[in-house]
């Protein structure tokens, strides 16, 4: 995965979440749960290292995109 840069967390309420899971379904299920609580730029790509990894970007200042 690419490094997290200052723009990703430039203001309070912005966060980057790296998810590590045993399989795709688990990783995307967790991302879906996060999206129910805040605005999210979802990952559409999985990295396969040991296990499955994905990164999503959260904005806690905005309501979820429902």
OpenMM code with the backbone's topology and positions (N, CA, C; nanometers):
from openmm import Vec3, app, unit

residues = "UNK UNK UNK UNK UNK UNK UNK UNK UNK UNK UNK UNK UNK UNK UNK UNK UNK UNK UNK UNK UNK UNK UNK UNK UNK UNK UNK UNK UNK UNK UNK UNK UNK UNK UNK UNK UNK UNK UNK UNK UNK UNK UNK UNK UNK UNK UNK UNK UNK UNK UNK UNK UNK UNK UNK UNK UNK UNK UNK UNK UNK UNK UNK UNK UNK UNK".split()
positions = [
    Vec3(0.0840, -0.1181, 0.0000),
    Vec3(0.0000, 0.0000, 0.0000),
    Vec3(0.0880, 0.1237, 0.0000),
    Vec3(0.0349, 0.2296, -0.0593),
    Vec3(0.1076, 0.3555, -0.0610),
    Vec3(0.1070, 0.4160, 0.0793),
    Vec3(0.2074, 0.4977, 0.1114),
    Vec3(0.2103, 0.5612, 0.2429),
    Vec3(0.0931, 0.6573, 0.2620),
    Vec3(0.0563, 0.6799, 0.3855),
    Vec3(-0.0450, 0.7787, 0.4203),
    Vec3(0.0244, 0.9141, 0.4182),
    Vec3(-0.0324, 1.0126, 0.3495),
    Vec3(0.0312, 1.1443, 0.3483),
    Vec3(-0.0481, 1.2432, 0.4327),
    Vec3(0.0104, 1.3600, 0.4559),
    Vec3(-0.0499, 1.4601, 0.5437),
    Vec3(-0.1897, 1.5017, 0.4993),
    Vec3(-0.2166, 1.5049, 0.3704),
    Vec3(-0.3477, 1.5465, 0.3211),
    Vec3(-0.4584, 1.4514, 0.3670),
    Vec3(-0.4259, 1.3254, 0.3869),
    Vec3(-0.5271, 1.2277, 0.4295),
    Vec3(-0.5798, 1.2559, 0.5699),
    Vec3(-0.4993, 1.3187, 0.6534),
    Vec3(-0.5381, 1.3454, 0.7925),
    Vec3(-0.5102, 1.4912, 0.8291),
    Vec3(-0.5320, 1.5816, 0.7346),
    Vec3(-0.4953, 1.7220, 0.7519),
    Vec3(-0.5799, 1.7972, 0.8548),
    Vec3(-0.6996, 1.7495, 0.8817),
    Vec3(-0.7897, 1.8202, 0.9740),
    Vec3(-0.8471, 1.7221, 1.0749),
    Vec3(-0.8900, 1.7729, 1.1912),
    Vec3(-0.9593, 1.6856, 1.2868),
    Vec3(-1.0834, 1.6254, 1.2212),
    Vec3(-1.1079, 1.5006, 1.2465),
    Vec3(-1.2240, 1.4320, 1.1907),
    Vec3(-1.1921, 1.3481, 1.0683),
    Vec3(-1.0708, 1.3615, 1.0132),
    Vec3(-1.0299, 1.2785, 0.9006),
    Vec3(-0.9466, 1.1627, 0.9521),
    Vec3(-0.9652, 1.0459, 0.8946),
    Vec3(-0.8915, 0.9280, 0.9395),
    Vec3(-0.8670, 0.8338, 0.8229),
    Vec3(-0.7623, 0.7570, 0.8357),
    Vec3(-0.7309, 0.6504, 0.7412),
    Vec3(-0.7382, 0.5201, 0.8191),
    Vec3(-0.8100, 0.4231, 0.7650),
    Vec3(-0.8249, 0.2942, 0.8321),
    Vec3(-0.7704, 0.1853, 0.7418),
    Vec3(-0.6734, 0.1118, 0.7909),
    Vec3(-0.6215, -0.0060, 0.7216),
    Vec3(-0.6880, -0.1278, 0.7838),
    Vec3(-0.7494, -0.2100, 0.7012),
    Vec3(-0.8201, -0.3298, 0.7482),
    Vec3(-0.7414, -0.4522, 0.7040),
    Vec3(-0.7140, -0.5397, 0.7972),
    Vec3(-0.6506, -0.6677, 0.7672),
    Vec3(-0.7494, -0.7770, 0.8066),
    Vec3(-0.7745, -0.8703, 0.7163),
    Vec3(-0.8725, -0.9757, 0.7414),
    Vec3(-0.8272, -1.1049, 0.6754),
    Vec3(-0.8980, -1.2107, 0.7062),
    Vec3(-0.8648, -1.3415, 0.6503),
    Vec3(-0.9152, -1.3573, 0.5072),
    Vec3(-1.0234, -1.2814, 0.4711),
    Vec3(-1.0807, -1.2969, 0.3374),
    Vec3(-1.1459, -1.1670, 0.2914),
    Vec3(-1.1757, -1.1606, 0.1614),
    Vec3(-1.2363, -1.0411, 0.1023),
    Vec3(-1.3693, -1.0059, 0.1689),
    Vec3(-1.4536, -1.1040, 0.1895),
    Vec3(-1.5872, -1.0790, 0.2438),
    Vec3(-1.5800, -1.0113, 0.3800),
    Vec3(-1.4891, -1.0534, 0.4645),
    Vec3(-1.4748, -0.9950, 0.5972),
    Vec3(-1.4262, -0.8514, 0.5872),
    Vec3(-1.3263, -0.8260, 0.5031),
    Vec3(-1.2727, -0.6908, 0.4875),
    Vec3(-1.3802, -0.5949, 0.4362),
    Vec3(-1.4557, -0.6368, 0.3335),
    Vec3(-1.5592, -0.5498, 0.2787),
    Vec3(-1.6771, -0.5345, 0.3750),
    Vec3(-1.7065, -0.6354, 0.4568),
    Vec3(-1.8127, -0.6237, 0.5571),
    Vec3(-1.7762, -0.5180, 0.6613),
    Vec3(-1.6519, -0.5146, 0.7046),
    Vec3(-1.6085, -0.4140, 0.8013),
    Vec3(-1.6149, -0.2746, 0.7387),
    Vec3(-1.5717, -0.2627, 0.6155),
    Vec3(-1.5798, -0.1341, 0.5464),
    Vec3(-1.7258, -0.0880, 0.5381),
    Vec3(-1.8166, -0.1795, 0.5107),
    Vec3(-1.9593, -0.1466, 0.5031),
    Vec3(-2.0111, -0.0971, 0.6382),
    Vec3(-1.9687, -0.1588, 0.7472),
    Vec3(-2.0092, -0.1142, 0.8813),
    Vec3(-1.9595, 0.0275, 0.9090),
    Vec3(-1.8360, 0.0578, 0.8707),
    Vec3(-1.7832, 0.1928, 0.8894),
    Vec3(-1.8634, 0.2942, 0.8085),
    Vec3(-1.9013, 0.2576, 0.6874),
    Vec3(-1.9759, 0.3477, 0.5990),
    Vec3(-2.1142, 0.3809, 0.6549),
    Vec3(-2.1668, 0.2971, 0.7414),
    Vec3(-2.2975, 0.3236, 0.8013),
    Vec3(-2.2907, 0.4327, 0.9078),
    Vec3(-2.1695, 0.4676, 0.9521),
    Vec3(-2.1547, 0.5629, 1.0620),
    Vec3(-2.0890, 0.6947, 1.0227),
    Vec3(-2.0246, 0.7019, 0.9089),
    Vec3(-1.9589, 0.8265, 0.8676),
    Vec3(-1.9366, 0.8242, 0.7169),
    Vec3(-1.9016, 0.9406, 0.6633),
    Vec3(-1.8701, 0.9483, 0.5202),
    Vec3(-1.7400, 0.8723, 0.4965),
    Vec3(-1.7344, 0.7992, 0.3875),
    Vec3(-1.6189, 0.7129, 0.3625),
    Vec3(-1.5845, 0.7143, 0.2139),
    Vec3(-1.4567, 0.7131, 0.1857),
    Vec3(-1.4098, 0.6890, 0.0494),
    Vec3(-1.3707, 0.5420, 0.0481),
    Vec3(-1.4590, 0.4564, 0.0014),
    Vec3(-1.4353, 0.3126, 0.0134),
    Vec3(-1.3239, 0.2625, -0.0774),
    Vec3(-1.2611, 0.1579, -0.0310),
    Vec3(-1.1603, 0.0895, -0.1124),
    Vec3(-1.2329, -0.0003, -0.2106),
    Vec3(-1.1832, -0.0073, -0.3308),
    Vec3(-1.2415, -0.0982, -0.4286),
    Vec3(-1.1393, -0.2040, -0.4686),
    Vec3(-1.0238, -0.1976, -0.4059),
    Vec3(-0.9139, -0.2867, -0.4415),
    Vec3(-0.8573, -0.3471, -0.3143),
    Vec3(-0.8248, -0.4730, -0.3203),
    Vec3(-0.7692, -0.5473, -0.2072),
    Vec3(-0.6223, -0.5753, -0.2352),
    Vec3(-0.5403, -0.5646, -0.1325),
    Vec3(-0.3993, -0.6026, -0.1425),
    Vec3(-0.3826, -0.7365, -0.0726),
    Vec3(-0.3126, -0.8264, -0.1329),
    Vec3(-0.2904, -0.9574, -0.0712),
    Vec3(-0.1475, -0.9646, -0.0219),
    Vec3(-0.1346, -0.9489, 0.1062),
    Vec3(-0.0056, -0.9668, 0.1733),
    Vec3(-0.0290, -1.0917, 0.2562),
    Vec3(0.0216, -1.1021, 0.3735),
    Vec3(-0.0351, -1.2085, 0.4559),
    Vec3(-0.1802, -1.1709, 0.4836),
    Vec3(-0.2727, -1.2496, 0.4420),
    Vec3(-0.4142, -1.2173, 0.4573),
    Vec3(-0.4590, -1.1189, 0.3509),
    Vec3(-0.5677, -1.0503, 0.3776),
    Vec3(-0.6279, -0.9547, 0.2857),
    Vec3(-0.6224, -0.8183, 0.3512),
    Vec3(-0.5863, -0.7141, 0.2759),
    Vec3(-0.5789, -0.5793, 0.3314),
    Vec3(-0.6484, -0.4806, 0.2384),
    Vec3(-0.7163, -0.3835, 0.3008),
    Vec3(-0.7709, -0.2730, 0.2244),
    Vec3(-0.7617, -0.1473, 0.3090),
    Vec3(-0.7619, -0.0333, 0.2431),
    Vec3(-0.7513, 0.0955, 0.3114),
    Vec3(-0.8702, 0.1805, 0.2701),
    Vec3(-0.9355, 0.2428, 0.3685),
    Vec3(-1.0429, 0.3360, 0.3375),
    Vec3(-1.0190, 0.4664, 0.4130),
    Vec3(-1.0781, 0.5721, 0.3627),
    Vec3(-1.0591, 0.7058, 0.4171),
    Vec3(-1.1920, 0.7526, 0.4745),
    Vec3(-1.1902, 0.7966, 0.6002),
    Vec3(-1.3114, 0.8364, 0.6703),
    Vec3(-1.3147, 0.9861, 0.6922),
    Vec3(-1.4344, 1.0430, 0.6888),
    Vec3(-1.4562, 1.1818, 0.7257),
    Vec3(-1.5674, 1.1819, 0.8303),
    Vec3(-1.5280, 1.1927, 0.9560),
    Vec3(-1.6235, 1.1871, 1.0664),
    Vec3(-1.7062, 1.3147, 1.0767),
    Vec3(-1.6695, 1.4184, 1.0023),
    Vec3(-1.7408, 1.5456, 1.0080),
    Vec3(-1.8657, 1.5442, 0.9223),
    Vec3(-1.8781, 1.4483, 0.8328),
    Vec3(-1.9921, 1.4416, 0.7418),
    Vec3(-2.0781, 1.3207, 0.7724),
    Vec3(-2.2085, 1.3301, 0.7472),
    Vec3(-2.2950, 1.2135, 0.7678),
    Vec3(-2.2657, 1.1052, 0.6645),
    Vec3(-2.3057, 0.9824, 0.6941),
    Vec3(-2.2855, 0.8742, 0.5974),
    Vec3(-2.3558, 0.9041, 0.4651),
    Vec3(-2.3017, 0.8508, 0.3590),
    Vec3(-2.3595, 0.8669, 0.2249),
    Vec3(-2.4587, 0.7550, 0.2024),
    Vec3(-2.5804, 0.7751, 0.2514),
    Vec3(-2.6826, 0.6698, 0.2420),
    Vec3(-2.7841, 0.7057, 0.1358),
] * unit.nanometer
topology = app.Topology()
chain = topology.addChain("A")
for resn in residues:
    res = topology.addResidue(resn, chain)
    for name in ("N", "CA", "C"):
        topology.addAtom(name, app.Element.getBySymbol(name[0]), res)
